[in-house]
Amino acid sequence: MSQTVDYEVTLRYSYALGEVAGRFMQGLREGRILATRCSKSGLTYLPPRAYCERSFERCDGWVEAGSEGVIEASTIVVRGFEGKRKPPVAIAFVRLDGIDSAIANYVDGLDLSDYEAAMKRLAPGKRVRVVFAAEREGRITDFSFVCLE
Amino acid sequence: MKPETVAVLGSYQSNFKTHVDEKTYVEQAQIAAAGALRDAGMTPEDIDALVFAQAPTHFMGVADADRWALDHVFGAGKPVFRIHTGGATGGSAVQAAYSLVRSKLFRSVMVVGAERMAETPDAQEVLNLIFDAFYERDMPLSTNTTVGLWTTCYLQRFGLTQEDLARIAVRARRNAMSNPHAHLKGEITVADVMASKVIAYPLKLFDICPRSSGSAAMIVGSMAMAKRFATRPAFINGSASVTDTYWIGDRLTPSAKLRFVDLGPAAPAARACYARAGISDPAKQIQVAEIYDAYTVMYPVQLEQMGFCAEGEALRLDKDGFWDMDGAVAVNPSGGTLCTNPIAVTGLVRAIDAANQVMGKAAAMQVSRVRNAVSTAVGGIAQFFNCTVFGAEPA
């Protein structure tokens, strides 16, 4: 016979954003996606960084990302997670225009009843547009992507 | 000062399964330590230091359980170092032990660890906690879903199909039938893989490793210790690790230094490892590869990036039997990580299985005339990579 001792752990956290993520989240409230830029390496980062991880110099500028971009990687999440959107959901890493790195978010407005058909629209190389939520709370889920084609 | 030659003196691995109800975590670690000592004909007094392989402890719900296990693995009174590089932990732990002996700081080091993956039903939620709290964790990101992203990229880039990947799972479970320690094994078909439930498209359940619990240990030592304790040791002729940026989004774009789809750290780590081990043509000089394939896509990507074949070719060569037990290179005679994944010790099990091939101790999995075998380990969403070459002679 297998005996167990059962335990349920509830932990609460309040993560301090810091200045860089704080400014990014404030931008989301205003309906803008803000990236940091390093003039030495010429790279523009999303998510924004305090330091350029290539030149190891401080990122010395902020730029607003384009409102469209290209999918670099995508999947349809079918097995769900506690406390997140009900599956299936599409997610993608998107390189927004003017930015060198890709940022992840949900892709909305797709018919996910046929995964293969949906993945064709979501395939790496396809273009998407940023859509902001009407009510914004300074959180990454304030925006998502929709397919352009 | 010439660096020390490092040999594998003994090892142990348990049978792996979802739940280990008959033992606690520390008792699992203990049977591994005792088993490796017995295999090497050594006592705890013969061990100078320990490397403890321990990945995230949220799966079993005891934080930093190396403290709990220390005495059980005969570590009290000795230097003990915990290693944690996610799924690469076991490989990194072997490299750490190798480095401690190679530098002549210690004559012998035991690598030991245990894993309990199924104490919580919330494993994917635990893995979601390894993602950035501000930009990523609100998305359903996990090892499964990020490998879904990876698989999409790999198949599209080389014009391959889900069926091409499914064959890898079929072979893994068939090979595992010769491995008494393997968790999943048996005859399945490509159709079975294709019909298994979708987890993160195009990833299906049978493309994914199980959650395994169990334990393992390996003792490495100097040439003098090898002469004393081993009749036919395997020599660790090279071990190398490379890591990459945390940010997956940085590894996906044209400005990437190392590319996510290529498992970026694999190629530079393999080059460094081969240089130390005197390997210039891996497909000719290495007879067995025990690679860390927690997902089917990781199998072709590693073979390609580690120089066994050209990019995009591994699944095509697979069709011709290139990676079969009697093929050009026997890949994962054990069934690999697709059949058994006890995260903290998976890399260690890969290393043990590779070393056993060189030592002629692989029993029903044994490949004939093995001069060199390589093992790998991958962790942290393709962020950590380790590979180690074991040889029948010192390099």
Interface residues (C-beta under 8 A of the other chain):
Chain A: S2 Y7 V9 Y13 Y15 L17 A21 F24 M25 L43 Y45 L46 P47 E53 R54 E72 A73 S74 T75 I76 V77 V78 R79 G80 F81 E82 K84 R85 P87 V89 I91 F93 R95 D100 S101 A102 I103 A104 N105 Y106 Y115 M119 A123 P124 R139 I140 T141
Chain B: H19 D21 G61 D122 Q124 E125 N128 D132 A133 F134 Y135 E136 D138 M139 P140 L141 S142 N144 T145 G148 L149 W150 T151 T152 C153 Q156 K197 V198 I199 A200 Y201 P202 L203 T245 W247 I248 G249 D250 L252 T253 P254 S255 K257 F260
